Amino acid sequence: MPDSRQGSAASQAYRGYYRDATAAPDLYLCSVMRGTPGGEYHRRFWQPVAYLSELGETPLRVRALGEDLVAFRDRGGRIGALHLHCCHRNSSLEFGFIEERGLRCCYHGRLFDVDGTILDMPGEPQMEKLRAEVSQGAYPTHVFGGVVFVYMGPPERVPVFPVFDRFGLPGEKLVPGSRWRLECNWLQIKENVVDPHHTQILHTIPQRRGMEHFADEFRNFPELTWIETPAGVAYLAARRVGDKIWIRSAEAIGANFHCISSVFETGQQAKRATLPFMSFWTLPIDDENSTTFYVSHIFDSDTMPFDKRRYLEDFGQQPDRPYRDRQWIPGDYEAQVSQGPINPHGSEHLGSLDRGIALFRRHVRRGIEAVERGQDPAGFYIAQQDVPPTIANDYVIPAAEAGIDPDDAAALRAYAERIGRQYYDAPPMAILARELSV
């Protein structure tokens, strides 16, 4: 029977024998370990390590950027993040005693303040001399939205914690989420943010298999474009919904932050700005493991019961379902982790809809190179006024008002890109803040 495929496509049949499956991962881009270029890059950002609710009467052992740490809240309410092993005899401080001020090692009783300085050495006659010569490794901490962050970079240049414009809106409440532990490199998780191509497959086909999740309008494949933002990369997805044009955007910022608007949006109602939905920070545990922490943005106008919303937020983000169910309705976890512990980019074959992936990798590479030159990477903020607005948004406008043919693919892409660039003159969250204040 003749092959119905045209051109050179038929020549690509049954090529498994000739395909090289031994490509090595790009560790310059992916590694986060101490002393590596990527590790130095990640150490210029505040990294999430725990939810505040996890810090109780005993220390919490955590791992971040390939380092073993212990996090705790002393009885005075201060948060500490210390190297796991005591600087005296290397016993683990996860078994330490939390005191009014600091953490005491269970073995010989050295008491460490949250900054690592030694407060007490029981029975040691040379305490004053020794405490001036040695300290416990420690990192600055910051709590925001119920999430505990540490800064593991040079202590002489600690950045401000970036409070973006989607936080602190009138009537807004931030509710901490759950831990999403993924057995893969951090880059595979963040690339997903600027890959809207996957939404129409991974998150809509399951709806036809019984999972109500994303709005039905997501099934209408959009025209896609991407822009580089002051601190990262954003996508803009433009689609026709009836007599309206819906432009949806999401943004990845710096090394570990991204934000989205509601996955229940339908694009049916005209709007210039939409409520923030979820904000995420991803911690590279090491080169092959990551944890995502998130907060849900809650408003009085929300109509979905929170328990149902939280279930849908978490669905498909962990291997907490039977394998057969995960095969039938896979989620982000299956798609990202199945790429391997570190996705070998050399074995990929990117297409035109993967431009966001290429842009984000370029963003990270530029950041690593900046740190190697002794400069600050994009997304490193030394003052709060340096923090740019966020542009994750849903912009819905009548097609007649947009002045373009909603069925013209090129016109849709050009219009979406124009809207994305206008966001920095008229940030959507600033528009929303004014509307919520009325």
C-alpha positions as CSV (number, residue, x, y, z in Angstrom):
1,M,0.0,0.0,0.0
2,P,1.5,3.4,-0.9
3,D,2.3,5.8,1.9
4,S,-0.2,8.6,2.2
5,R,2.2,11.0,3.8
6,Q,3.7,13.8,1.7
7,G,7.2,15.0,1.1
8,S,9.9,13.9,3.4
9,A,7.6,12.8,6.3
10,A,7.5,9.2,5.0
11,S,11.3,9.0,5.2
12,Q,11.1,9.6,9.0
13,A,9.2,6.4,9.6
14,Y,10.7,3.7,12.0
15,R,13.8,5.7,12.8
16,G,14.3,4.5,16.3
17,Y,17.4,2.5,15.5
18,Y,19.1,5.7,14.2
19,R,18.1,8.1,16.9
20,D,20.7,8.9,19.5
21,A,19.1,8.7,23.0
22,T,22.3,9.5,24.9
23,A,22.2,13.3,25.0
24,A,23.7,14.8,28.2
25,P,21.8,17.4,30.3
26,D,22.9,21.1,30.1
27,L,24.3,21.4,33.6
28,Y,25.4,25.0,33.0
29,L,21.8,25.9,32.8
30,C,20.3,23.3,35.1
31,S,22.7,22.7,38.0
32,V,22.0,24.5,41.3
33,M,24.8,23.0,43.4
34,R,27.2,25.2,45.4
35,G,30.1,26.5,43.2
36,T,28.4,25.9,39.9
37,P,27.4,28.8,37.6
38,G,23.7,28.0,38.0
39,G,24.1,27.5,41.7
40,E,25.6,31.0,42.1
41,Y,22.7,32.4,40.0
42,H,20.1,30.8,42.3
43,R,21.8,32.0,45.4
44,R,20.9,35.6,44.3
45,F,17.2,35.0,45.0
46,W,15.1,34.4,48.0
47,Q,14.3,30.7,48.1
48,P,11.2,29.1,49.7
49,V,12.0,26.3,52.1
50,A,8.9,25.8,54.3
51,Y,5.4,27.0,55.2
52,L,5.4,28.9,58.4
53,S,2.8,26.4,59.8
54,E,5.4,23.7,59.5
55,L,7.7,25.3,62.1
56,G,6.6,24.0,65.5
57,E,8.1,22.7,68.7
58,T,10.9,20.8,66.9
59,P,13.3,21.9,64.1
60,L,12.4,21.2,60.5
61,R,15.1,19.6,58.3
62,V,15.1,21.0,54.8
63,R,17.3,20.8,51.7
64,A,17.8,23.7,49.4
65,L,20.2,24.2,46.4
66,G,22.0,21.0,47.4
67,E,22.6,22.1,51.0
68,D,21.1,20.4,54.1
69,L,19.6,23.0,56.5
70,V,17.4,23.2,59.6
71,A,14.7,25.7,59.9
72,F,13.0,26.7,63.2
73,R,11.1,29.4,65.0
74,D,12.5,30.1,68.4
75,R,10.1,30.8,71.3
76,G,10.7,34.5,70.8
77,G,9.1,34.1,67.4
78,R,12.2,34.6,65.3
79,I,12.9,32.4,62.3
80,G,16.3,30.8,61.8
81,A,17.8,28.7,58.9
82,L,21.1,27.1,59.9
83,H,23.4,24.5,58.4
84,L,22.2,21.1,59.4
85,H,25.4,19.9,61.1
86,C,26.6,21.5,64.3
87,C,30.0,23.3,63.8
88,H,31.2,21.6,67.0
89,R,31.1,17.9,66.3
90,N,28.7,17.7,63.3
91,S,25.7,16.3,65.1
92,S,22.4,17.1,63.3
93,L,20.6,20.2,64.6
94,E,17.3,18.6,63.5
95,F,17.5,17.0,67.0
96,G,18.2,20.3,68.7
97,F,16.2,22.1,71.4
98,I,14.3,25.2,70.5
99,E,14.8,27.9,73.2
100,E,13.5,31.4,73.9
101,R,16.4,32.7,71.8
102,G,17.9,30.3,69.3
103,L,18.5,26.6,68.8
104,R,20.6,24.4,71.2
105,C,22.5,21.4,69.9
106,C,21.3,18.2,71.5
107,Y,24.8,16.7,71.9
108,H,27.0,19.3,73.8
109,G,24.5,22.1,74.2
110,R,26.0,24.9,72.1
111,L,23.3,27.5,71.6
112,F,23.1,29.2,68.2
113,D,21.2,32.5,67.5
114,V,19.2,32.8,64.3
115,D,22.2,34.5,62.7
116,G,24.5,31.6,63.6
117,T,26.4,33.3,66.3
118,I,27.1,31.3,69.4
119,L,25.2,32.4,72.5
120,D,26.3,29.6,74.9
121,M,28.9,26.8,75.3
122,P,28.0,25.0,78.5
123,G,31.1,24.3,80.6
124,E,33.6,25.7,78.1
125,P,36.2,27.9,79.9
126,Q,37.3,29.3,76.5
127,M,33.8,30.3,75.4
128,E,34.5,34.0,74.7
129,K,37.6,33.2,72.6
130,L,35.9,30.4,70.7
131,R,32.7,32.2,70.0
132,A,34.8,35.0,68.4
133,E,36.5,32.5,66.1
134,V,33.6,30.3,64.9
135,S,29.9,30.4,64.2
136,Q,27.2,28.1,62.8
137,G,26.4,28.6,59.1
138,A,23.2,30.6,58.8
139,Y,21.2,32.4,56.2
140,P,18.8,35.4,56.4
141,T,15.1,34.5,56.5
142,H,11.9,36.3,55.4
143,V,8.3,35.3,55.9
144,F,5.7,36.3,53.3
145,G,2.2,34.9,52.7
146,G,2.8,32.1,55.2
147,V,5.9,30.9,53.3
148,V,9.4,30.9,54.8
149,F,12.2,32.1,52.5
150,V,16.0,32.1,52.9
151,Y,18.6,34.0,51.0
152,M,21.7,31.9,50.5
153,G,23.8,34.3,48.5
154,P,26.5,36.8,49.5
155,P,25.5,38.4,52.9
156,E,27.0,41.7,51.9
157,R,24.3,42.2,49.2
158,V,21.0,40.9,50.4
159,P,18.1,41.8,48.0
160,V,14.7,43.1,49.1
161,F,12.0,40.5,49.1
162,P,10.0,41.4,46.0
163,V,6.4,42.2,47.0
164,F,4.7,42.3,43.5
165,D,1.7,44.4,42.7
166,R,-0.6,41.4,42.8
167,F,-0.1,41.2,46.6
168,G,-2.0,43.5,48.9
169,L,-4.9,44.4,46.7
170,P,-8.1,45.7,48.4
171,G,-10.0,42.8,50.0
172,E,-7.3,40.2,49.1
173,K,-6.3,37.3,51.4
174,L,-3.4,35.0,50.7
175,V,-3.9,31.4,51.7
176,P,-0.8,29.2,51.8
177,G,-1.0,26.0,49.7
178,S,0.5,22.5,50.0
179,R,4.0,21.3,49.0
180,W,4.3,20.0,45.4
181,R,7.4,17.7,45.5
182,L,8.6,16.8,42.0
183,E,11.5,14.4,41.2
184,C,12.9,16.5,38.5
185,N,15.1,19.6,37.7
186,W,13.6,23.0,38.6
187,L,13.9,24.2,34.9
188,Q,11.3,21.7,33.8
189,I,8.8,23.2,36.2
190,K,9.4,26.8,35.3
191,E,9.4,26.2,31.6
192,N,5.8,24.9,31.9
193,V,4.7,28.5,32.8
194,V,5.6,29.9,29.4
195,D,4.3,26.9,27.5
196,P,0.6,27.6,26.9
197,H,0.7,25.2,24.1
198,H,0.3,22.3,26.6
199,T,-2.8,23.7,28.2
200,Q,-5.1,22.8,25.2
201,I,-3.9,19.2,25.4
202,L,-2.9,18.3,28.9
203,H,-5.6,20.3,30.6
204,T,-8.6,19.9,28.2
205,I,-8.5,16.4,26.9
206,P,-8.9,15.1,30.5
207,Q,-12.2,17.1,30.6
208,R,-13.5,14.8,27.9
209,R,-12.6,11.9,30.2
210,G,-14.6,13.1,33.2
211,M,-12.3,15.7,34.9
212,E,-13.8,19.2,35.2
213,H,-11.0,21.5,35.6
214,F,-10.1,24.3,33.1
215,A,-13.0,26.2,31.5
216,D,-14.4,24.8,28.3
217,E,-13.2,27.9,26.4
218,F,-9.6,26.8,26.8
219,R,-10.3,24.1,24.2
220,N,-10.3,26.8,21.5
221,F,-6.6,26.8,20.5
222,P,-5.3,30.4,20.7
223,E,-2.8,32.3,18.7
224,L,0.4,32.5,20.8
225,T,3.1,35.1,21.2
226,W,5.7,35.8,23.9
227,I,7.5,38.9,25.2
228,E,10.6,39.4,27.4
229,T,9.6,41.3,30.4
230,P,11.9,43.4,32.7
231,A,12.6,40.4,34.9
232,G,11.5,37.4,32.9
233,V,9.3,36.0,30.2
234,A,5.5,36.2,29.6
235,Y,3.2,34.5,27.1
236,L,0.1,36.0,25.6
237,A,-2.6,33.7,24.2
238,A,-5.3,35.3,22.0
239,R,-8.5,33.6,21.0
240,R,-11.9,34.5,19.8
241,V,-14.8,33.8,22.3
242,G,-18.0,34.7,20.6
243,D,-17.9,38.3,19.6
244,K,-15.0,39.0,22.0
245,I,-11.2,38.6,22.0
246,W,-9.7,37.0,25.0
247,I,-6.0,37.6,25.7
248,R,-4.6,35.5,28.5
249,S,-1.1,36.0,29.9
250,A,1.1,34.4,32.5
251,E,4.6,35.4,33.6
252,A,7.8,33.8,34.9
253,I,10.0,36.2,36.9
254,G,13.6,35.8,38.0
255,A,14.7,32.2,38.8
256,N,11.8,30.8,40.8
257,F,8.6,32.9,40.8
258,H,5.6,32.7,38.5
259,C,2.0,33.8,38.6
260,I,-1.3,33.0,36.9
261,S,-4.9,34.2,36.7
262,S,-7.9,31.9,37.2
263,V,-8.0,28.6,35.3
264,F,-11.8,28.9,35.5
265,E,-11.8,32.1,33.3
266,T,-14.1,31.8,30.3
267,G,-13.3,35.0,28.4
268,Q,-17.0,35.8,28.1
269,Q,-17.2,39.0,30.0
270,A,-15.3,42.2,28.9
271,K,-12.6,43.3,31.3
272,R,-9.2,45.0,31.3
273,A,-7.9,43.2,34.4
274,T,-8.7,40.1,36.3
275,L,-8.2,39.0,39.9
276,P,-4.9,37.2,40.6
277,F,-5.4,33.5,41.2
278,M,-2.2,31.7,42.3
279,S,1.4,32.7,42.9
280,F,4.2,30.1,43.0
281,W,7.8,29.8,44.1
282,T,9.8,26.7,43.1
283,L,12.7,25.6,45.3
284,P,15.5,23.6,43.6
285,I,16.2,21.0,46.3
286,D,19.2,19.8,44.2
287,D,19.7,19.1,40.5
288,E,17.1,16.3,40.3
289,N,14.5,17.3,42.9
290,S,12.3,20.4,43.4
291,T,9.5,21.6,45.6
292,T,6.9,24.2,44.6
293,F,5.2,26.4,47.3
294,Y,2.2,28.5,46.4
295,V,-0.4,30.9,47.8
296,S,-4.0,31.2,46.6
297,H,-5.4,34.7,46.2
298,I,-8.8,34.8,47.8
299,F,-11.5,37.5,47.4
300,D,-15.0,37.9,48.8
301,S,-16.3,37.8,45.3
302,D,-15.1,34.2,44.8
303,T,-18.1,31.9,44.3
304,M,-16.5,28.5,44.3
305,P,-16.2,26.8,47.7
306,F,-12.6,26.9,48.8
307,D,-12.3,23.2,49.5
308,K,-13.3,22.5,45.9
309,R,-11.0,25.1,44.6
310,R,-8.0,23.8,46.6
311,Y,-8.8,20.3,45.3
312,L,-8.6,21.5,41.7
313,E,-5.5,23.5,42.4
314,D,-3.7,20.5,43.7
315,F,-5.1,18.0,41.2
316,G,-2.4,16.5,38.9
317,Q,0.5,18.1,40.8
318,Q,1.5,15.0,42.8
319,P,1.7,11.2,42.3
320,D,-1.1,10.8,44.8
321,R,-3.5,8.8,42.5
322,P,-3.4,5.2,41.3
323,Y,-1.1,4.8,38.3
324,R,-3.9,3.8,36.0
325,D,-5.8,7.0,36.9
326,R,-2.6,9.1,36.3
327,Q,-2.3,7.4,32.9
328,W,-5.9,8.1,32.0
329,I,-5.9,11.7,33.3
330,P,-2.3,12.9,33.6
331,G,-1.4,16.2,35.1
332,D,1.6,18.6,35.2
333,Y,3.4,16.2,37.5
334,E,3.3,13.4,35.0
335,A,4.3,15.6,32.0
336,Q,7.2,17.3,33.8
337,V,8.7,14.4,35.9
338,S,8.5,12.0,33.0
339,Q,11.0,14.1,31.0
340,G,13.6,12.6,33.3
341,P,15.5,13.9,36.4
342,I,17.2,16.5,34.1
343,N,15.7,16.8,30.7
344,P,18.5,16.4,28.1
345,H,17.8,19.4,25.8
346,G,19.9,17.9,23.1
347,S,17.3,15.2,22.4
348,E,14.4,17.6,22.0
349,H,13.1,18.8,18.7
350,L,11.5,22.2,19.4
351,G,8.8,23.8,17.1
352,S,7.5,27.2,16.5
353,L,5.2,27.0,19.5
354,D,8.2,26.5,21.8
355,R,9.4,30.0,21.5
356,G,8.6,30.7,25.2
357,I,10.9,27.8,26.2
358,A,13.8,29.2,24.2
359,L,13.2,32.7,25.6
360,F,13.1,31.4,29.2
361,R,16.3,29.4,28.7
362,R,17.9,32.5,27.3
363,H,16.7,34.5,30.3
364,V,18.3,32.1,32.7
365,R,21.5,31.9,30.7
366,R,21.8,35.6,30.7
367,G,21.2,35.7,34.4
368,I,23.9,33.1,35.0
369,E,26.4,35.0,32.8
370,A,25.6,38.3,34.6
371,V,26.4,36.7,38.0
372,E,29.7,35.3,36.5
373,R,30.6,38.9,35.5
374,G,29.9,40.1,39.0
375,Q,26.6,41.7,38.1
376,D,23.0,41.3,39.4
377,P,20.7,39.1,37.4
378,A,17.2,40.2,36.2
379,G,14.8,39.7,39.1
380,F,17.4,40.7,41.7
381,Y,16.0,43.8,43.5
382,I,18.0,46.0,45.8
383,A,15.1,48.3,46.6
384,Q,11.4,47.7,46.6
385,Q,10.8,50.5,44.1
386,D,12.9,48.5,41.6
387,V,10.3,45.7,41.5
388,P,8.3,45.8,38.3
389,P,4.6,45.1,37.9
390,T,3.3,41.7,37.0
391,I,1.3,41.0,33.8
392,A,-0.4,37.7,34.4
393,N,-3.9,38.7,33.4
394,D,-7.1,38.0,31.4
395,Y,-7.9,40.9,29.0
396,V,-11.3,40.5,27.3
397,I,-12.5,43.1,24.7
398,P,-15.3,43.2,22.1
399,A,-13.8,42.4,18.7
400,A,-15.4,45.5,17.3
401,E,-13.6,47.6,19.9
402,A,-10.3,46.0,19.2
403,G,-10.6,47.0,15.6
404,I,-9.2,43.7,14.2
405,D,-10.6,40.7,12.5
406,P,-10.8,38.1,15.3
407,D,-10.4,35.3,12.7
408,D,-7.1,36.7,11.4
409,A,-4.4,34.8,13.1
410,A,-1.6,37.3,12.4
411,A,-3.7,40.2,13.6
412,L,-4.6,38.4,16.8
413,R,-0.9,37.7,17.6
414,A,0.1,41.3,16.8
415,Y,-2.8,42.7,19.0
416,A,-1.9,40.4,21.9
417,E,1.8,41.5,21.8
418,R,0.7,45.1,21.7
419,I,-1.5,44.6,24.8
420,G,1.4,42.9,26.6
421,R,3.7,45.8,26.0
422,Q,1.1,48.3,27.0
423,Y,0.8,46.6,30.4
424,Y,4.0,48.3,31.6
425,D,2.4,51.7,30.9
426,A,-1.0,50.7,32.4
427,P,-0.3,47.7,34.7
428,P,-3.4,45.4,34.9
429,M,-3.1,45.1,38.7
430,A,-3.1,48.9,39.1
431,I,-6.3,49.0,37.0
432,L,-7.7,46.3,39.2
433,A,-6.7,48.0,42.5
434,R,-8.6,51.1,41.4
435,E,-11.7,49.0,40.5
436,L,-11.6,47.2,43.9
437,S,-11.3,50.5,45.8
438,V,-14.5,51.9,44.3
